[in-house]
Amino acid sequence: MDTILVTGATGGIGRAVCERLSANGTRLVLAARDRQRLETLALTLPAPSDGSHSAIPVDMASETSVADFGARLAASGVMLDGAVLMPPQPHSDNDPMPDPEIWRTLFQTSFIGPLSVLKSAIAQMEPTPEAGRRCKIVIISGMSSVQVLSHYATSNVIRTAWVGEAKTLAFALGGRGIHVNTLSLGGTLSPWYRDAIGKRAANAGVSFEERLASETDNIPLKKYGTPSEVATVVEGLLSPLSDHMTGLNILHDGGFTRAY
Ligand SMILES: NC(=O)c1ccc[n+]([C@@H]2O[C@H](COP(=O)([O-])OP(=O)(O)OC[C@H]3O[C@@H](n4cnc5c(N)ncnc54)[C@H](OP(=O)(O)O)[C@@H]3O)[C@@H](O)[C@H]2O)c1
């Protein structure tokens, strides 16, 4: 039975990933800020075939909280087979050169904090590739990691940083049997994303379906992704499907990215 850390576990995509993995008997270590929501999720997911799911709260924006998470994970003695890292969405304005303090906050919350959490998770991995036991890390990035989006100024930088970090880690950890791949998402219909479409529809005086159709008209598959589609791909990247794959940045964007 595998044990997997999932950060952002209570979010739209995180919850779908947790539901998918737990349905197959995987034991989960759940992380996000809100302890109550984490514990409720741990209780409502199908129980693992051995033991129980656990929840460790963490606020990626706080160095103290991230250090506390690492200490609690180590103290739990859990051995991880993999991790699904979802750095908090780097919310920002469209300013390509914001104040230093904005950069510091963004990097702490969406890069430095999550990277420290990942370091703690890697310390709990003991792969034995010669015996067929490989550990898999999936980092959820974003489609602007490979394509500049003019209205996502700072996000372009943070997401590209993750692709560079994942590639570097793939080289550093590959010999130990630890794989690191990045999944770059296009628009994905999490509850908050549906709400945002609903607001844009209301502002434009059109229905939700009309707005969705116009927003996805420039996507080859003419649709946004769903959290359960993301969960299916994450499950594959954690499975033997990726036993000879590392350092990849995989696009999950309906074909939106216009590059080879
Ligand atoms: N949905 C999309 O269209 C889309 C597109 C591209 C990329 N992505 C990426 O996919 C991932 C998940 O997206 P989603 O749609 O599932 O988002 P979501 O529904 O807003 O979920 C966000 C999750 O992250 C946790 N979180 C937020 N701030 C945190 C912090 N400071 N420290 C620790 N945990 C924090 C939230 O729980 P708490 O509030 O309790 O902490 C929640 O579990 C993100 O990395 C996002 O950038 C999403």
The ligand as an SDF file (V2000), in Angstrom:
LIG
                    3D

 48 52  0  0  0  0  0  0  0  0999 V2000
   -8.0400   25.7350  -11.1600 N   0  0  0  0  0  0  0  0  0  0  0  0
   -7.3060   26.1880  -12.1690 C   0  0  0  0  0  0  0  0  0  0  0  0
   -7.8220   26.6660  -13.1920 O   0  0  0  0  0  0  0  0  0  0  0  0
   -5.8020   26.0730  -12.1280 C   0  0  0  0  0  0  0  0  0  0  0  0
   -5.0670   26.4070  -13.2830 C   0  0  0  0  0  0  0  0  0  0  0  0
   -3.6750   26.3300  -13.2640 C   0  0  0  0  0  0  0  0  0  0  0  0
   -3.0460   25.8840  -12.1100 C   0  0  0  0  0  0  0  0  0  0  0  0
   -3.7650   25.5690  -10.9980 N   0  0  0  0  0  0  0  0  0  0  0  0
   -3.0400   25.1410   -9.7930 C   0  0  0  0  0  0  0  0  0  0  0  0
   -3.6470   24.0050   -9.2030 O   0  0  0  0  0  0  0  0  0  0  0  0
   -3.4640   24.0350   -7.7930 C   0  0  0  0  0  0  0  0  0  0  0  0
   -4.7950   23.8330   -7.0750 C   0  0  0  0  0  0  0  0  0  0  0  0
   -5.7970   24.6570   -7.6430 O   0  0  0  0  0  0  0  0  0  0  0  0
   -7.3150   24.5930   -7.1440 P   0  0  0  0  0  0  0  0  0  0  0  0
   -8.1320   25.0810   -8.2580 O   0  0  0  0  0  0  0  0  0  0  0  0
   -7.5940   23.2720   -6.5220 O   0  0  0  0  0  0  0  0  0  0  0  0
   -7.2910   25.7200   -5.9830 O   0  0  0  0  0  0  0  0  0  0  0  0
   -8.2210   25.8530   -4.7030 P   0  0  0  0  0  0  0  0  0  0  0  0
   -9.5100   25.1430   -4.8660 O   0  0  0  0  0  0  0  0  0  0  0  0
   -8.2450   27.3060   -4.3630 O   0  0  0  0  0  0  0  0  0  0  0  0
   -7.4050   25.0710   -3.5500 O   0  0  0  0  0  0  0  0  0  0  0  0
   -6.2410   25.6240   -2.9980 C   0  0  0  0  0  0  0  0  0  0  0  0
   -5.7220   24.6780   -1.9130 C   0  0  0  0  0  0  0  0  0  0  0  0
   -4.4910   25.1910   -1.3980 O   0  0  0  0  0  0  0  0  0  0  0  0
   -4.6210   25.4460    0.0140 C   0  0  0  0  0  0  0  0  0  0  0  0
   -3.8640   26.6600    0.3130 N   0  0  0  0  0  0  0  0  0  0  0  0
   -4.1390   27.9350   -0.0930 C   0  0  0  0  0  0  0  0  0  0  0  0
   -3.2310   28.7880    0.4040 N   0  0  0  0  0  0  0  0  0  0  0  0
   -2.3550   28.0430    1.1330 C   0  0  0  0  0  0  0  0  0  0  0  0
   -1.2030   28.3520    1.9120 C   0  0  0  0  0  0  0  0  0  0  0  0
   -0.7770   29.6120    2.0690 N   0  0  0  0  0  0  0  0  0  0  0  0
   -0.5410   27.3370    2.5210 N   0  0  0  0  0  0  0  0  0  0  0  0
   -0.9620   26.0640    2.4060 C   0  0  0  0  0  0  0  0  0  0  0  0
   -2.0420   25.6950    1.6800 N   0  0  0  0  0  0  0  0  0  0  0  0
   -2.7390   26.6910    1.0630 C   0  0  0  0  0  0  0  0  0  0  0  0
   -6.1350   25.5890    0.2590 C   0  0  0  0  0  0  0  0  0  0  0  0
   -6.5420   25.2280    1.5760 O   0  0  0  0  0  0  0  0  0  0  0  0
   -6.4910   26.3140    2.7940 P   0  0  0  0  0  0  0  0  0  0  0  0
   -7.1920   27.5460    2.3030 O   0  0  0  0  0  0  0  0  0  0  0  0
   -7.1510   25.6250    3.9400 O   0  0  0  0  0  0  0  0  0  0  0  0
   -5.0350   26.5420    3.0540 O   0  0  0  0  0  0  0  0  0  0  0  0
   -6.6570   24.5410   -0.7270 C   0  0  0  0  0  0  0  0  0  0  0  0
   -6.5300   23.2460   -0.1710 O   0  0  0  0  0  0  0  0  0  0  0  0
   -2.7640   25.3530   -7.4900 C   0  0  0  0  0  0  0  0  0  0  0  0
   -1.3760   25.0730   -7.4450 O   0  0  0  0  0  0  0  0  0  0  0  0
   -3.0520   26.1960   -8.6970 C   0  0  0  0  0  0  0  0  0  0  0  0
   -2.0620   27.1770   -8.9270 O   0  0  0  0  0  0  0  0  0  0  0  0
   -5.1210   25.6410  -10.9830 C   0  0  0  0  0  0  0  0  0  0  0  0
  1  2  1  0
  2  3  2  0
  2  4  1  0
  4  5  1  0
  4 48  2  0
  5  6  2  0
  6  7  1  0
  7  8  2  0
  8  9  1  0
  8 48  1  0
  9 10  1  0
  9 46  1  0
 10 11  1  0
 11 12  1  0
 11 44  1  0
 12 13  1  0
 13 14  1  0
 14 15  2  0
 14 16  1  0
 14 17  1  0
 17 18  1  0
 18 19  2  0
 18 20  1  0
 18 21  1  0
 21 22  1  0
 22 23  1  0
 23 24  1  0
 23 42  1  0
 24 25  1  0
 25 26  1  0
 25 36  1  0
 26 27  1  0
 26 35  1  0
 27 28  2  0
 28 29  1  0
 29 30  1  0
 29 35  2  0
 30 31  1  0
 30 32  2  0
 32 33  1  0
 33 34  2  0
 34 35  1  0
 36 37  1  0
 36 42  1  0
 37 38  1  0
 38 39  2  0
 38 40  1  0
 38 41  1  0
 42 43  1  0
 44 45  1  0
 44 46  1  0
 46 47  1  0
M  CHG  2   8   1  16  -1
M  END
$$$$
